């Protein structure tokens, strides 16, 4: 009976289960993180909202910066599928820990829980991104990458909304939400058992201690693997970095330029995310054919002009919503092809290491985005819509460089 049950549930593809795992995990982690923020704001008071948001954001980013690269090395020396199983079991325990912390109203334990959840993500991300090339053939990589990207952004945004909805429905019963997150994490852990076993890709030597010299050597190896691989790695992180800036800058933009309630910024970013999903899906639909990377770069050239246009239409909410949707759409059309290219040409024995480096770059860009918001809005006292223009100006030079480098390159 049990064998027939497992056979039935194994019918969907490995990509289906990987997508289910990363989607439910992203949704659950965002619900948990936002619930912890709501709990801490209620504990400290609304006058400490900036302190709570800053500290929780720092605790979330820190493990990604410190451990993504070394954990990526470890992933290469272990089975990525088994690593995913272990990390989701660890997450299940952590969700239970956070639920207990919410029950006893311990802010210290809540902070510890958030840090450990981020640490788990730092180990899960290289395994999740690295296993894709081991379970999906090269000719289907574009379609698979577009599905994962679309699901990831949808679940991240949905998780943020669900946290607010659950808080209202339960009348701020954070303990109950913590229990629901634990149950949902158990579902994610259940999904991991349907991933096929993937053997370790690098069994020649034990992982060594991280060093700057090794990072330089890795970049050199990527250059030898394919001359565009280092550029593809950087370009694949663009969507995360620019998306972070949009999300952070939309809050002051909504208040100062659109003259609307700050909560409306969430709806605007949701529209941006829908654009990302549409752009990623559009690439996936046509990815069976040969795709030139310079076509992706051409889509990227639209981004700075759209970003600058927010300066001129920053008072009209309908124009802003349309521009933000197009920004997301062209962002997806630009980044997903480079993510696919990176998946295809990544050296097998260092796939986890490179994906760990990608995570490190993503969260470095998040810190840069946060720094730009402080610089533009507080230090220079610029209008938020002016910030979009300044960033768009620098993006233009980057996109021109990418277009020139990829002019005759084809994604096969």
Wavefront OBJ file of the C-alpha trace (Angstrom):
o trace
v 0.000 0.000 0.000
v 2.749 2.445 0.996
v 4.735 1.537 -2.133
v 1.721 2.303 -4.357
v 1.252 5.615 -2.530
v 4.891 6.623 -3.092
v 4.701 5.550 -6.743
v 1.649 7.756 -7.264
v 3.358 10.784 -5.745
v 6.549 10.247 -7.752
v 4.744 10.660 -11.047
v 5.410 14.426 -11.277
v 8.856 15.382 -12.562
v 11.863 16.170 -10.389
v 11.498 19.813 -11.458
v 7.936 19.805 -10.092
v 9.136 18.706 -6.658
v 12.075 21.127 -6.642
v 9.705 23.947 -7.555
v 7.251 22.860 -4.847
v 10.044 22.778 -2.264
v 11.527 26.175 -3.093
v 8.080 27.772 -3.512
v 6.594 26.587 -0.214
v 9.868 27.337 1.574
v 10.035 30.908 0.206
v 6.407 31.551 1.140
v 6.792 30.085 4.620
v 10.068 31.869 5.388
v 8.590 35.241 4.434
v 5.466 34.648 6.520
v 7.672 33.716 9.477
v 10.026 36.696 9.050
v 7.215 39.244 8.699
v 5.355 37.704 11.649
v 8.476 38.103 13.790
v 8.730 41.743 12.697
v 5.074 42.369 13.595
v 5.622 40.690 16.978
v 8.717 42.801 17.741
v 6.985 46.039 16.698
v 4.098 45.226 19.042
v 6.599 44.395 21.814
v 8.745 47.528 21.408
v 6.083 49.954 20.196
v 5.516 51.712 16.870
v 8.082 54.379 17.704
v 10.788 51.677 17.376
v 9.678 50.462 13.938
v 12.865 51.655 12.168
v 15.024 49.951 14.805
v 13.140 46.651 14.466
v 13.180 46.652 10.659
v 16.891 47.556 10.531
v 17.975 44.943 13.082
v 15.900 42.112 11.616
v 17.146 43.036 8.139
v 20.744 42.965 9.372
v 20.265 39.561 11.026
v 18.765 38.225 7.801
v 21.570 39.510 5.548
v 24.555 38.721 7.794
v 24.559 34.887 7.410
v 24.188 35.254 3.641
v 27.314 37.414 3.468
v 29.387 35.367 5.901
v 28.462 31.806 4.996
v 27.059 31.616 1.422
v 30.449 31.088 -0.204
v 31.890 28.487 2.250
v 28.562 26.638 2.447
v 28.496 26.509 -1.354
v 31.846 24.712 -1.216
v 30.457 22.144 1.204
v 27.431 21.575 -1.046
v 29.752 20.507 -3.892
v 31.204 17.757 -1.706
v 27.824 16.356 -0.660
v 24.688 15.144 -2.399
v 22.635 18.255 -3.218
v 19.358 16.359 -2.869
v 20.328 15.076 0.584
v 21.506 18.562 1.519
v 18.057 19.917 0.628
v 16.416 17.228 2.777
v 18.662 18.077 5.753
v 18.123 21.840 5.412
v 14.358 21.507 5.255
v 14.411 19.280 8.337
v 16.553 21.927 10.054
v 14.018 24.551 8.967
v 11.194 22.470 10.467
v 12.997 22.484 13.825
v 13.664 26.223 13.543
v 10.016 27.023 12.828
v 9.101 25.132 15.988
v 11.799 27.079 17.868
v 10.365 30.403 16.641
v 6.830 29.330 17.627
v 8.085 28.619 21.156
v 9.950 31.960 21.208
v 6.719 33.747 20.257
v 4.833 31.828 22.952
v 7.236 32.828 25.736
v 7.522 36.351 24.228
v 11.313 36.256 24.114
v 12.740 38.841 21.729
v 16.246 37.342 22.094
v 15.068 33.901 20.962
v 13.128 35.486 18.092
v 16.306 37.210 16.911
v 18.256 33.964 17.234
v 15.553 32.123 15.287
v 15.668 34.677 12.448
v 19.469 34.426 12.265
v 19.386 30.617 12.128
v 16.634 30.596 9.481
v 18.776 32.877 7.330
v 21.755 30.569 7.925
v 19.633 27.640 6.725
v 18.721 29.623 3.586
v 22.432 30.297 2.967
v 23.013 26.514 2.803
v 19.782 25.706 0.958
v 20.226 28.261 -1.862
v 23.425 26.800 -3.423
v 21.929 23.296 -3.250
v 18.602 24.455 -4.742
v 20.236 26.362 -7.597
v 23.003 23.820 -8.143
v 20.774 20.733 -8.389
v 18.807 22.138 -11.338
v 21.494 21.247 -13.896
v 21.624 17.707 -12.444
v 17.911 16.963 -12.887
v 17.068 18.973 -16.037
v 18.603 18.548 -19.500
v 20.273 21.511 -21.209
v 17.600 21.859 -23.882
v 14.933 22.348 -21.198
v 17.047 24.576 -18.927
v 15.528 27.861 -20.099
v 11.991 26.679 -19.441
v 12.953 25.238 -16.056
v 14.770 28.402 -14.960
v 11.834 30.602 -15.933
v 9.465 28.402 -13.895
v 11.687 28.548 -10.809
v 12.188 32.326 -11.065
v 8.463 32.995 -11.550
v 7.476 30.760 -8.645
v 10.154 32.213 -6.385
v 9.031 35.839 -6.819
v 5.362 34.934 -6.624
v 5.835 33.040 -3.348
v 8.037 35.742 -1.797
v 5.413 38.421 -2.447
v 2.539 36.108 -1.484
v 4.309 35.273 1.774
v 4.570 38.974 2.620
v 0.843 39.429 1.978
v -0.120 36.257 3.862
v 1.714 37.486 6.956
v -0.471 40.606 7.066
v -3.648 38.649 6.288
v -2.956 35.998 8.940
v -2.138 38.698 11.482
v -5.541 40.332 10.845
v -7.506 37.062 10.753
v -5.967 35.748 13.986
v -6.129 39.182 15.662
v -2.323 39.200 16.083
v -2.145 35.695 17.519
v 1.511 35.296 16.578
v 1.854 31.961 18.358
v -0.853 30.435 16.165
v 0.864 31.798 13.044
v 4.140 30.296 14.279
v 2.437 26.915 14.661
v 0.984 27.212 11.135
v 4.475 27.987 9.798
v 5.777 24.854 11.535
v 3.034 22.715 9.978
v 3.711 24.233 6.545
v 7.427 23.564 6.985
v 6.587 19.906 7.650
v 4.822 19.863 4.264
v 7.974 21.238 2.584
v 10.062 18.582 4.324
v 7.628 15.938 3.046
v 8.152 17.171 -0.536
v 11.937 16.735 -0.257
v 11.578 12.946 -0.102
v 10.448 12.851 -3.740
v 13.607 14.440 -5.107
v 15.847 11.853 -6.809
v 19.210 11.136 -5.238
v 22.025 13.150 -6.826
v 25.624 12.053 -6.146
v 28.284 14.531 -4.951
v 29.929 16.295 -7.892
v 33.307 16.895 -6.248
v 34.729 13.907 -4.365
v 38.421 14.484 -5.081
v 39.298 16.517 -2.019
v 37.807 17.811 1.204
v 36.613 21.429 1.191
v 39.316 23.868 2.226
v 39.067 27.124 4.132
v 37.794 30.059 2.097
v 40.337 32.636 0.904
v 40.397 35.632 -1.443
v 42.988 33.796 -3.529
v 40.510 30.972 -4.089
v 37.842 33.465 -5.164
v 40.192 34.939 -7.784
v 41.043 31.409 -8.927
v 37.320 30.602 -9.239
v 36.712 33.657 -11.445
v 39.662 32.616 -13.622
v 38.236 29.098 -13.962
v 34.849 30.505 -14.960
v 36.604 32.586 -17.605
v 38.254 29.446 -18.977
v 34.977 27.504 -18.943
v 33.317 30.195 -21.086
v 34.463 33.758 -21.662
v 30.991 35.099 -20.849
v 30.431 33.068 -17.671
v 31.752 35.733 -15.217
v 29.533 38.335 -16.920
v 26.571 35.931 -16.771
v 27.116 35.441 -13.017
v 27.047 39.193 -12.387
v 24.110 39.786 -14.751
v 22.079 36.983 -13.159
v 22.138 38.869 -9.838
v 20.949 42.146 -11.388
v 17.251 41.401 -10.895
v 17.723 40.774 -7.170
v 19.789 43.926 -6.641
v 17.658 46.313 -8.689
v 14.480 44.692 -7.377
v 15.699 45.352 -3.827
v 16.283 49.023 -4.664
v 12.793 49.317 -6.191
v 11.192 47.694 -3.137
v 13.057 49.956 -0.696
v 12.605 53.172 -2.700
v 8.903 52.611 -3.340
v 8.048 53.358 0.303
v 9.316 56.986 0.298
v 8.249 57.303 -3.371
v 4.656 56.421 -2.461
v 4.572 58.895 0.427
v 6.452 61.868 -1.058
v 5.704 61.650 -4.790
v 2.366 59.850 -5.044
v 1.105 61.328 -1.736
v -0.515 58.058 -0.734
v -0.443 55.803 2.337
v 2.806 53.826 2.795
v 0.906 50.511 2.599
v 0.215 51.271 -1.081
v 3.918 50.699 -1.851
v 3.292 46.997 -1.266
v 0.710 46.949 -4.054
v 3.100 48.741 -6.410
v 5.842 46.227 -5.722
v 3.330 43.435 -6.242
v 2.670 44.887 -9.717
v 6.446 44.936 -10.324
v 6.646 41.281 -9.300
v 3.833 40.386 -11.696
v 5.947 41.974 -14.422
v 8.942 39.848 -13.409
v 6.805 36.704 -13.534
v 5.427 37.681 -16.952
v 8.915 38.420 -18.338
v 10.380 35.195 -16.982
v 7.447 33.186 -18.345
v 7.779 34.869 -21.727
v 11.416 33.788 -21.952
v 10.479 30.251 -20.903
v 7.859 30.054 -23.636
v 10.350 30.801 -26.428
v 13.459 29.254 -24.860
v 13.237 26.075 -26.949
v 14.669 28.033 -29.828
v 18.217 29.366 -29.970
v 18.325 32.548 -27.917
v 20.944 35.246 -28.303
v 22.240 36.783 -25.111
v 22.412 40.150 -26.837
v 18.604 39.953 -27.172
v 18.463 39.672 -23.379
v 20.863 42.611 -23.128
v 18.631 44.557 -25.525
v 15.722 43.985 -23.141
v 18.021 45.202 -20.365
v 18.622 48.468 -22.256
v 14.954 49.321 -21.738
v 15.336 49.224 -17.941
v 17.296 52.487 -17.424
v 14.902 54.433 -19.674
v 11.899 53.102 -17.773
v 13.609 53.894 -14.469
v 14.289 57.481 -15.556
v 10.702 57.858 -16.825
v 9.473 57.476 -13.231
v 10.977 60.937 -12.648
v 8.651 62.476 -15.236
v 5.515 60.498 -14.383
v 6.118 60.239 -10.644
v 2.865 62.002 -9.761
v 0.509 59.761 -11.736
v -0.238 56.453 -10.033
v -1.519 54.764 -13.197
v 1.559 55.626 -15.250
v 3.766 54.539 -12.343
v 1.994 51.192 -12.092
v 2.422 50.599 -15.846
v 6.106 51.594 -15.767
v 6.792 49.359 -12.761
v 5.126 46.417 -14.488
v 7.312 46.979 -17.565
v 10.401 47.329 -15.360
v 9.666 43.923 -13.861
v 8.918 42.434 -17.281
v 12.177 43.606 -18.883
v 14.059 42.695 -15.703
v 12.820 39.111 -16.043
v 13.606 39.042 -19.773
v 17.143 40.219 -18.988
v 18.078 38.127 -15.947
v 16.538 34.707 -16.658
v 18.538 34.086 -19.886
v 21.754 34.848 -18.014
v 20.686 32.569 -15.152
v 20.074 29.835 -17.728
v 23.429 30.453 -19.394
v 25.126 30.225 -15.985
v 23.378 26.911 -15.243
v 24.481 25.411 -18.562
v 28.137 26.444 -18.435
v 28.825 26.103 -14.705
v 31.674 23.645 -13.986
v 30.025 20.533 -12.506
v 32.482 20.154 -9.626
v 32.116 23.785 -8.521
v 28.441 24.388 -9.165
v 27.542 24.799 -5.494
v 30.540 27.074 -4.922
v 29.496 29.366 -7.767
v 25.879 29.423 -6.584
v 27.102 30.328 -3.108
v 29.070 33.182 -4.691
v 25.896 34.267 -6.532
v 24.029 34.424 -3.204
v 26.873 36.463 -1.731
v 26.657 38.935 -4.640
v 22.863 39.190 -4.313
v 22.958 40.174 -0.659
v 25.900 42.508 -1.227
v 23.708 44.287 -3.778
v 20.925 44.400 -1.179
v 23.268 46.230 1.201
v 24.291 48.616 -1.590
v 20.605 49.277 -2.347
v 19.968 50.035 1.338
v 22.971 52.375 1.384
v 21.731 54.227 -1.704
v 18.320 54.767 -0.101
v 19.981 56.337 2.956
v 22.327 58.404 0.750
v 19.621 59.736 -1.575
v 16.745 60.242 0.857
v 18.529 61.263 4.060
v 22.050 62.495 3.347
v 21.413 64.300 0.022
v 17.709 64.925 0.703
v 16.748 64.051 -2.874
v 13.286 63.182 -4.072
v 12.726 59.382 -4.330
v 11.873 59.756 -8.030
v 15.279 61.398 -8.551
v 16.845 58.286 -7.021
v 15.300 56.191 -9.797
v 16.915 58.488 -12.386
v 20.381 58.357 -10.824
v 20.313 54.552 -10.575
v 18.923 54.312 -14.108
v 21.843 56.420 -15.378
v 24.402 53.952 -13.955
v 22.409 50.944 -15.166
v 22.547 52.366 -18.708
v 26.358 52.127 -18.788
v 26.232 48.578 -17.419
v 23.667 47.492 -20.012
v 25.661 49.016 -22.886
v 28.717 47.083 -21.703
v 26.718 43.833 -21.456
v 25.232 44.367 -24.913
v 28.654 44.878 -26.474
v 30.085 41.773 -24.783
v 27.179 39.531 -25.796
v 26.624 40.811 -29.323
v 27.457 37.559 -31.105
v 26.896 35.065 -28.328
v 24.183 32.423 -28.552
v 22.540 30.438 -25.788
v 22.289 26.901 -27.091
l 1 2 3 4 5 6 7 8 9 10 11 12 13 14 15 16 17 18 19 20 21 22 23 24 25 26 27 28 29 30 31 32 33 34 35 36 37 38 39 40 41 42 43 44 45 46 47 48 49 50 51 52 53 54 55 56 57 58 59 60 61 62 63 64 65 66 67 68 69 70 71 72 73 74 75 76 77 78 79 80 81 82 83 84 85 86 87 88 89 90 91 92 93 94 95 96 97 98 99 100 101 102 103 104 105 106 107 108 109 110 111 112 113 114 115 116 117 118 119 120 121 122 123 124 125 126 127 128 129 130 131 132 133 134 135 136 137 138 139 140 141 142 143 144 145 146 147 148 149 150 151 152 153 154 155 156 157 158 159 160 161 162 163 164 165 166 167 168 169 170 171 172 173 174 175 176 177 178 179 180 181 182 183 184 185 186 187 188 189 190 191 192 193 194 195 196 197 198 199 200 201 202 203 204 205 206 207 208 209 210 211 212 213 214 215 216 217 218 219 220 221 222 223 224 225 226 227 228 229 230 231 232 233 234 235 236 237 238 239 240 241 242 243 244 245 246 247 248 249 250 251 252 253 254 255 256 257 258 259 260 261 262 263 264 265 266 267 268 269 270 271 272 273 274 275 276 277 278 279 280 281 282 283 284 285 286 287 288 289 290 291 292 293 294 295 296 297 298 299 300 301 302 303 304 305 306 307 308 309 310 311 312 313 314 315 316 317 318 319 320 321 322 323 324 325 326 327 328 329 330 331 332 333 334 335 336 337 338 339 340 341 342 343 344 345 346 347 348 349 350 351 352 353 354 355 356 357 358 359 360 361 362 363 364 365 366 367 368 369 370 371 372 373 374 375 376 377 378 379 380 381 382 383 384 385 386 387 388 389 390 391 392 393 394 395 396 397 398 399 400 401 402 403 404 405 406 407 408 409 410 411 412
